[in-house]
């Protein structure tokens, strides 16, 4: 090696040692942690910073505008037109205000805003934490907010603001027609911002005491809410489970992984929780059941002879929901993967609605209905077909069949049952050109897998 090259290496080494020595007295823990944007403003006289509105699917897309003739303060407010009953504009008005960049909201304890209505009404939902991506982690909703024709100050407390260090979902609203004004009405929002209020006290996390059943491999869906006292009155918000920290009495049955409760084995476990280190009221008993070892048999009918709602084999007709929020229904629906196939898992099933009345189907020339079900425990499973006179029209007929150990076909426990049902068994006397809903129900089979829901000829 030449002397000049040895000298160059020595100089580089010396410089590196000097840099290391010069930095050795810096304590990394003393350095300030970079934070996301802390701006609390969502809407003042205009949308703040990089905030922009997004409508929900199925809503009146042009419902929102800026109104310079009505404002709680300043020069403008957000105006939202609510469609009337059965309006062609959409079923309701709703959406979110999101920001392009993340906001750090850890310094605040509430979202606050002013709202008024063109009539005395009840705002269905308002909140934050929904960025309209389908991947939101920290959504919060306050339901049933009374409004008048005067401006009302609304407070939506934050359950645990330390979780909101990178949030884009800054405001959520949802409102449908009011019975007293079926032609529609108008809402206004103003001064939407995050605040730090001194009158929010007595925070109480709540998890209803329930017993729920799941198949091994599922993620438990837990109902979580928090009640606050604001000026002596209780205000409750429902929210994502991610505000709570969960604990399990039996990790071999239900384990907490990355903040989620996963059912990993057969048996029972009790799930409790804390909110910001404080115990949450209530607990949930989870029971794990072994699911099927393989997916339901794949259908073999020619696609041209099939009208399908759910199957990995055929093209599916759009369904608004597989668990409509009908009164007294306790059912929850979620996708459940079995190998490369997907089924629908119903938990806490008593009855539930499958709603597709906005996209009704014509099954008038179909000879059979097919549903594959897997039931680990129980004695019966019911299927009801509900027919309408048009898309989003009125009901013209509904018929239900019950399947048990003595029916044809017979319901089997712990195995896939292929319900291949002749349409004549339903004994419909009304037209089946606009079928828009199904109902699944049971007396005691509260955990069910459903797959391959279709009609064929």
Residue, then its C-alpha position, 0 to 999 in steps of 0.5 A: x500500500x502506498x504511503x499516500x493511501x495510508x495517510x488518507x485512511x488515517x485521516x478519515x479514521x481520525x475524522x470519524x473518531x472526532x465526530x463520535x467523540x463530539x457527539x458522545x455527550x448528547x443524551x438522545x432521551x433529552x431530544x424533543x420528539x417530533x410531533x404531527x400537526x397540532x392545529x385544532x381547527x377543522x372548520x371556521x369560516x373555511x376548512x382549516x389547513x389541508x382539511x377537505x370533505x368526503x361524502x359516504x357512499x350511498x349518500x346525497x353526494x352534493x349535500x354539502x356546501x359553504x353557506x355565507x348567509x348563516x354562521x354562528x360566528x364569522x362569515x360562513x358555515x357548512x350547510x348540509x341538505x338532508x334528502x327526504x324519504x325515498x329520495x332519488x338523491x340518496x338514502x341520507x346525507x353523511x360523510x367526513x372531514x379529513x386532513x391530507x396530513x396527520x394531526x396530533x390531537x393528544x393535547x385536547x380532550x374533546x371535539x366541539x362544534x355548533x350545529x343547528x337545523x331547519x326543524x327541531x330534529x335529532x342528529x343521528x351521529x357526529x364524531x371523529x376518527x373516521x378517515x373514510x379509508x375503511x382502516x380507521x383505528x380510533x373512531x368515536x361517535x355520539x348518537x342522537x344529538x338534539x338540535x333546534x333552529x337555534x345554534x347548539x354547542x355540541x361536545x364530543x369527548x375523547x376517550x383517551x387522547x394519547x392515542x390520537x397522535x396521527x389522526x386524519x379523521x377530524x369530523x364525522x356526521x350522518x343524518x337521515x330524514x326526520x318523520x316530522x319532515x319526510x321531505x327533508x331538512x337542512x343542517x348547519x355546522x360551524x366552529x368545528x375544532x378540537x378543544x381542551x375543556x375543564x368541565x369534562x369529568x368522571x370518565x367511565x369506560x364501559x364494556x357490556x357484560x355479555x357472553x359471545x361465541x366465535x370460531x377459532x381464528x376469529x377476532x372478537x368484536x367487542x362493544x366499547x363506550x365511555x361515559x363522561x360528566x359534562x356540567x353535571x350531565x352524563x354524555x356517552x360516546x361509542x368508540x373503537x375498541x382501540x381506546x381500551x387495553x384488554x386482558x384475558x383470563x385464558x390466553x389459550x382460548x382468547x389472546x390479546x395481540x396488537x390490541x385485538x382479542x383473537x380467539x385461538x382455542x376451544x373453551x372459555x375466557x373472560x375479557x376485561x379492559x382498562x381505559x388509560x390505566x383505569x378499570x373498565x366497567x363490565x367484562x365479556x365471556x368468550x367461548x371458542x368453537x372449532x370451525x370446519x376443516x375445509x370450505x363449503x363445497x364449491x358450486x358447480x352450476x353454470x353461471x348463466x343459470x345462477x343469481x348469486x348474493x355471496x360466493x367465491x364462485x360467481x359474480x355477487x349482486x351488491x348487498x347493502x348489509x349482511x346484518x341489518x340493524x333491525x330492532x331487537x336483532x343482536x346479530x353481528x356479521x364478519x368475514x371468516x376465512x377458511x383456507x383460500x375461501x371466505x364465509x360469513x360468520x354470524x355471532x350472537x344470532x337471533x335474527x338478522x336481515x340481509x338487505x339488498x332492496x336498493x338492488x333487487x334481484x329477479x328470481x322468478x324463473x329460478x327453481x332452487x335456492x342454495x345456502x351452505x351453513x355450518x352450525x356447531x351447536x343448536x337445533x334449527x336455522x330459518x331462512x326467509x325471502x322477502x319480495x318487493x314491488x320495485x327497487x326500494x319499493x314496498x313489501x309484497x310477500x315474505x315466506x320462511x322455512x325452518x331447517x332442523x334434524x327432521x327437515x328436508x334437507x336436514x340440519x347437521x351439527x359440526x359439518x357443512x349442511x347444503x340447504x338445496x331448497x326447491x323454490x316451490x317449498x316457499x309457496x310464494x303467491x306474490x311476484x319474485x321479480x324484485x326480491x330485496x331482503x333475506x332473513x336468517x334466524x334461529x332459536x338457539x344456533x347463535x354461532x353460524x357460518x354461511x356461504x354460497x347464497x344463491x338461486x339457480x335453475 
